[in-house]
Amino acid sequence: MSHSHAEEVARIIRITDERRDFVHDVDGYVYYLPNGANGHLSAWMLRALADELDRRNAAWDAQISQYFAENPPTPWREEPFDER
């Protein structure tokens, strides 16, 4: 019995979660950090992991975007040293 693409994607995500390969970093985002997985990953598997990272990071990314929209950075001003 063959599995659908969606079932295979769900399996890859489940295995990645079980291995704890999705990690939160100090910047608040989730990253993929493989912990010595046995085997190989194909392009579609990597795309599935990238899509899952985008899904997991979407709320945080929206928060960051909103913060900077409400608090735009001020331009850097370089002024000469005060020579006294």
SVG drawing of the C-alpha trace seen along z (x, -y; Angstrom):
<svg xmlns="http://www.w3.org/2000/svg" viewBox="-2 -72 43 74">
<polyline fill="none" stroke="black" stroke-width="0.4" points="0.0,0.0 1.5,-3.3 1.2,-6.4 0.0,-9.8 2.4,-12.7 0.6,-14.3 1.0,-11.2 4.7,-11.0 5.2,-14.7 3.4,-14.1 5.7,-11.1 8.8,-13.2 7.5,-16.0 6.7,-13.4 10.1,-11.8 11.8,-15.2 9.8,-16.1 10.6,-12.8 14.3,-13.4 14.0,-16.9 15.5,-18.3 13.3,-21.4 14.9,-23.7 14.1,-27.2 17.0,-29.6 17.6,-32.8 16.1,-34.9 12.7,-33.3 12.7,-31.4 12.5,-27.6 15.4,-26.1 16.1,-22.6 19.2,-21.1 19.6,-17.5 21.0,-15.4 23.0,-12.8 20.1,-11.3 20.8,-8.1 20.0,-8.1 19.5,-10.9 17.0,-13.6 15.6,-14.3 14.7,-17.7 10.9,-17.1 11.7,-16.1 13.8,-19.3 11.0,-21.4 8.5,-19.7 10.8,-20.6 11.2,-24.2 7.4,-24.5 7.0,-23.3 9.6,-25.8 7.7,-28.6 4.5,-27.4 6.0,-27.2 7.7,-30.6 4.7,-32.5 3.3,-33.8 6.7,-35.0 7.6,-36.5 4.3,-38.4 5.0,-39.7 8.5,-40.9 7.1,-42.5 4.4,-44.3 7.0,-45.6 9.2,-47.1 6.2,-48.6 5.2,-50.3 8.8,-51.1 10.7,-51.9 14.5,-52.2 15.9,-55.6 18.6,-56.4 22.2,-56.2 23.7,-59.6 27.5,-59.9 28.8,-63.1 32.4,-64.1 34.2,-63.6 34.1,-66.5 37.7,-67.7 38.2,-69.6"/>
</svg>
